[in-house]
C-alpha cells in the first residue's frame, strides 16, 4: 500500500508514516520537526521579526559542510540580521545518510551574543551542538567571541521523546519572546514528561486542522 500524503504545507510534505511517528513511544524524524518549524514561522509566530527557524535538513548540512560550499549556502540566509536563530541538532555524523539517535535544540541570541544549547538528554549532543555553533559563528559577523552555554533543560524519561522536546522548547521560548517575558525557569515549569505526551496529540490536531485548509 502506498504511503499516503497527509498534508502539503509550505515545503513540508507529510505522509501517513510521518504522522504515525507522533504516536507515543515513536522517535520523531526530520520531516515532523521541519513541519513544526514551518508552522511556527508561517502561522503561530509569524509576527515575530528577525527570527529564523532552520530546517533540520539544512541544519545537518551546516554542521557537516565546510569552506566555500558552506559560505555559498549560508550567506543568503543573512544570519547576521537575525535576533534569534533556532537550529535542531542531530547526532548523525554521516553526510551520506539520514538518521541519528538524538535531537537537541541550539538557539542563537543576538542580543546576548551567545549560543544556548537545550539538550533533553545531557550531554548527548554537546559535541554536535558545538560543531554546529562553530560552523554558524563566522556568518553572524560578530566582532567578539560568541559564548556557548549549556542551558538547564528538562530531561526526557525515555529514548523516543527528544524530537518532541525540541519542538516544545522552541515553542515555549518563542512564546516568551512574543510576550516579552523572561524565559528563565519557564521551561522547568512548562515542559515535562506529561506535557510532552500531550504535545504529540496537539501536533496531530494541528496537522488535522491544516489538512482541512490545505488539501493535497
N, C-alpha and C positions, 0 to 999 in steps of 0.2 A: 504494500500500500504506500502511495506517495506521501511524503512528509508535507502535509497541507500548510499553505501560507495562512497565517492567522491575522497578521497586521503588517501593513506597509506604511511606515511613519517616518517622514524625513529620509534619512539614509539608512534607517533600520528596517530590516525585513525579518519579521518574527515568524518562525514556523512552529507547528504543534510540538515538536520535540524540544524547542527552546522554552516554551511556556511550561512544559512538563517539568522543567528543572526548578520551577517555583514551588513544587511540592516539597513538603518538609523532608529533610534529610538529603536533598539533592544539592550538588555543587554548581553554582551559577557559572555560566560561560561568559565570554566577552560580549556576545550578542545582547544578552539581557542587561548587562551593565551599560553597554553603549546606548541601548534604547532608553534607559532611565536617565542617562546624562543628557540625551537629546530632549527628553520630556522636561527636564529641569530647564534647559536652555530656551526652548521654544514655548513652553506653557507655564510651568509652575513658577519659574524665576525669570521670566522674560523681561521684567522691568529692572533687573539688576544690571547696572552698567559696568563695563570693563571686567567682566567675569568670563573666564574661559573653561569649558568642560572638555577635556581631552578624551577622544575616543580610545578605548583600550587597544585597538589595533595600532593606532598612531603612537600611543604611549610605548608599546613594545618596540616599535621602530626606533623611537627616540632613544630608548635605553640601549639598544644593541648596535646602532649605526654610529659612525664617526666621520669626521672630516668634512670635505666639501659636499658630499651627498647629504649629510645631516643639515648643513647650512642651507642648501637649496630648498630643503623641505621645511625648515623651521622659520626662516626669515619672513615668509608671507603671513605667518600667524601673529606677527607683531607682539610677541610676548612682553616686550618692554613697555607696552601700553596698557597692560592688564593689572588690575588691582589684586585679583585673586585668580589662581590657576589651580584647577582640580585635576589630578592625574592618578588614574588607577595603576597600581604597580602589581605586576605578576611575577611569580618566581621562575618562570620559564627562561632558560638561557640559550635555547636553540632557535636561531633565526629562521630555520627551515621548517619549523613545526609549531603548531598551536598547542595549548595545554597549560602546563604548570600545575602546582598543587596548592597555591595560596595567593590570595588577593589582599592588598592593603591600599591605603589612600595617602598620597603625597599632595600637600597643599602649599602653594607659594603665596605668601602675604607680602605684597609690595611695600606696604606702609611700614612694616616691621623689618623688612629686608631679611626674611627667613623662610626656610622650608620647614613645614610641620608634617611629621610622619605619624599617621594613625594606623597602628597595627593591632588587630584583634587577637593576635597570637604571637606576642612579643617573645623573642626577637626575630621571628621567622624571616621577615623581608627586609631587615635592616640594610644588608649589603646591596640588595636590589634597589632600594629607595635611594641610597647614597649614590649609586651608579647613575640613577635617573637624574638626581639633582645636579650632578657634575656635567651631565650632557646638556641640561637646560640652562644652567647658570650663565654661560657666555652670551646667550641670546637675550638675557634680561637687561644687558647694558648698564649694570650697576657697578659703580666705581669701587666700592668697598666689598670685602668678602661677605657672602651671604651665609648666615648661620643655618645649621641643620639641627633640628630639635626633635627628639622622640617624645611625642606628647603622651600624656596619660590617656589611655584608651580602654573602654570596656572590653573585656576578654570573652571570646566565644567559648561555649561549653562543649563543642563538638568539632568535627573536621569538615563540616559542609557549609557553615554559615558565613564564611569570610566575605564572600561577594555581597551578601545582604548587608553586612556591616559597612562595607564601602559605600553602598548606595545610601544607607540610612544616615551615616555620619556626614556625608556630603550634604544631604538634605537638611539635617539639623544645623550645620554650620551656615548654610545659605539662608535658612530662615532667620537665624540670629543676625546675619549680615543685613538682611532685608529689613528686619525690625530695629536695627541699630542697637542691639542688645549684646552685651559681652557674652562670649561663648564659654567663658571659664566655668568649669564644673558642670556645665549643662549636659554634656554627653553622658556623664555618670548618672544623671538623674533621668534621662530620657531613653537611653539605649541599653537594653539588657536582653537576656535570652528570650523572655516572654514577648517583649515588644518587637524583637526581630522576627519571631514566628508570625506575629500579626502583620508585619511588613510584607511578608511573602504573599499573604492574602490580599493586602492592599494593592500590590503591584498587579496581581491577576485582575483585580477590579478595574484598575486604570487601563489595562490592555483591552478588557471587555468594553469599556466605555468609549475608548478611542476607535475600536473596531466599528462601532455604530456610526461614527462621524467620518471615518477614513476607510471606506470599503476597499477591499483588494481588487 
